[in-house]
Every structure is written in structure tokens, then in C-alpha cells.
Amino acid sequence: MPSPRSLLAALCAASLAAQPVAAQAQQTRPCMTEQEVSAIAIYSVPSLLQAVRLRCNGEPSATGYLAQRGDALSARYVALQPGVWPRAKSGLLKLFAGQADGQGLETVSTLPDEAVRPLVDALIVQETSPKIAVRNCSRIERVIEVMAPIDPEVAGNLIGLLVGFADSEKLPVCPARRA
């Protein structure tokens, strides 16, 4: 079963087209806050569910969780997307800043959200779908079912916190500050 850290890593990789990262750019890339990682996690769930459905087409049963309650789960996260989008976008732009060719970053940051969000949604689906091993579809559906009762904001906060422990150069999370 994939760990929350690997799920978020896949999520962020899907959110951004996998491009080579220059070593120097990696060192100077701004870190994301836990709140930005949490927002990315919450924002991405509907697209991730779509990616699972596309890749696992016919694999989960017609009486399985995704077929029976997947739309309701997705709707819970869709309802939160407008509220988390500003932080998710901020985190994604920080990840883009580490890309070898960051020339398009300024353009993306100035586009209206109603133009950027559908692109991000499509990228998540496009980048995630091929990474899903069809042999794992039943397990992925089970993970989704087990996590579904968790409040989306709690799930997002937990993922943001856990990714901070990963200390990854690919997903740089700012050190937590003590209050």
C-alpha cells in the first residue's frame, strides 16, 4: 500500500509535468509551506480520482467504492477547491520555480485562475494515469475507501505534515516553526 508521502509525491509530480531539474535551480528553489502542500493535496483529489478511474477502467467492480461512492467523495473535495486554490497555486508556482526552464512561470502566474485551474486539473490526470499499475487498482480503491471518511481538511493537513518529514529535494517543505 503506498504511503501518504509517496501518494503526495505522485500528486505533486502529476501536478507538474515531469521535467528535468537543474541542480543549481534545485538548491535555490523556494520551499513550500505545510499549508501549501496540504492545499495541493486537497485540490488534487478530484483529478486523482479521475486518473484512477481512467487507468483502472473496468478493474474495480461496478459494486466497488469508486463506482458507488466515488462521485460523492470527489464532490466533497471539489467544494473545497476554490478555498484552497490560492495556497495550492502558490505551492505549485514554487515547484515550477525549480524547473530548468522557468520562462513560462511568469506567464502562468499572471493568467487568470479560471484559465490555469483546468490546465492543472488536466495535467494531474495526464501525469498520474500512466503511473498507476493496473495490478494495484483494487488496492488503490481500498486505500481510497479507507481514507474517505476522513475530513478532507484533516487529510490534507496530515499529508502536509508528513511530507515535511520526508525532507525531499523534489518536494522541499519549509522547516516547521515553533509557536
N, C-alpha and C positions, 0 to 999 in steps of 0.2 A: 504494500500500500504506500503510495507516495506521501512524503512528509509535507507538512504545511509549507516548510521552507522551499522544497522543490516545486510545490504547486505554485507558489508565488513567483519563483524564478521562471517557471514556464509562462506564467501570466505576464510578467514584465517582458520576457523575450517575445511573447506574442504581441504585446502592445507596441513593440518597436521592431521593425523589420531587422532581422539579424544582419548586422553589417560589421566589418572588421573595425576594431577599436585600436587606435594608435596608442602605444604605450605611454607616450607623454600626455596625451589627452586624458588617458585613464587616471593619471596621477593628479591632474588638475581639475577633474570633474567635481562639480559641487555635490555634496551629499544630500540625500533625501531625508526628510524628517519621518519619524514613525507615522505621523498623521498623513503624510503624502503616500506612504506605502499602503496604509490602511485604506485610503481613498481609492487608490489604484485597484486594490483587491475588491472592494465593494463595487466599484464602477464596472469592472471586467466580468463579473459573474454572468450576466445575461449572454454576453458574447461567448464566454467559455462553455456555457450550457449548449449554445447553438453549435459550437465546434464539436462537442461530444456527440450531439445528435447527428451531425453530418457525417462524421467519421465512423460512428458506430451504427450507421443506418441498418436497421433490422437486427442488430446484435442484441440490444436489450429487448426484453419481451414486451409485447403490447400491453401486458398487465403489470409491467415494472414501474418503478418510481417515476422515471422520466416521462413515460407515456401517460401516467395517471395524474402526477402532481408537478411535473416539471414546469409547466406554464405558470402555475401559482407561485412556485419558488422564484422563477425569473421575475415575475411581476413585483415581488417584494423588493428585489434589488433595483429594478427599473424605477420604482417610486423614489429611491434614494439617489439616483444618478444626478439629477440636477443639483442637489445639495453638495455632493462630493466632487463634482466635476472640477471646480476651481482648484482644489488641492491635488486631485489626480492629474490635471493638466500641468500644474506646477512641477510635480514629481516627474512626469514624463518628459517635460522640457529639460529638466536636469539630466535625465538619462540621455536625451538627444545631444546635450552639450558635450558628452564624451565621445560622440561618434567622430570618426576620422574626417568625414566631410560634413561639417556642421553648417554649410552655407544655407541650406533650406530652413534652418532653425528660426531665423528672424522672420521669414515669410510665414511659417506655421504659427509662430507666436502672435502674429498680427491678424491672422484670419479670424473671422467671427466663429464663435463656438459652434453655431449650427452648421458650419461647413467642416470643422475639424472633427467633431464627435462622430459623424458617420464614417469618416476615414479611419479613425482609431478603432471603432467597432469592427469594421471590415478587416482591418489588419490583425486584430486579435483572432478572429475566426480563421483567417487565411494562414497565419503563422502557427496556430495551435493545432488545427485539424491534422496536418500531416505528422505531427509529433506524437499523436495518440496511437499506441499499439492496439490494434483491434482485439488482440487476445486479452487486453486489460479492460475492455469495455464494461463487462459485468462488475468488475471490482470498482471501477470509476463510478459506476451508477450507485454502487453500495456506499462509497465514500460520500457521494452527494446526498444520498438518503439519510445517512447518519448525521451529517452536518446541517441538514435542512432545518431542524428545529432550533438551531442556534440563531439568536437575533443577528441580522446582517451586520449591525454596527459592532456588536461584540466579536463576531467572527473577523471582521476587518481589523479591529483593534488588536486582536490576538495575533493575526498574521503580521501586522506592522511590528509588534513587539518581537515576535520570533525571528523575523528577517533581520532585525537589528542584532541578534545574537550571531547570525551567520558570518558577519564581518567579511563580506564578499566585495571584491573589486568591481565585479559586474553590477552589483546592486549596493552601492555604497550608502549606508544609512548613517546619519549623523549620530555621534555618541549621545546617549540619553543624558539629560541634565537633571540633577537632583534639585528638588524644590527647597 
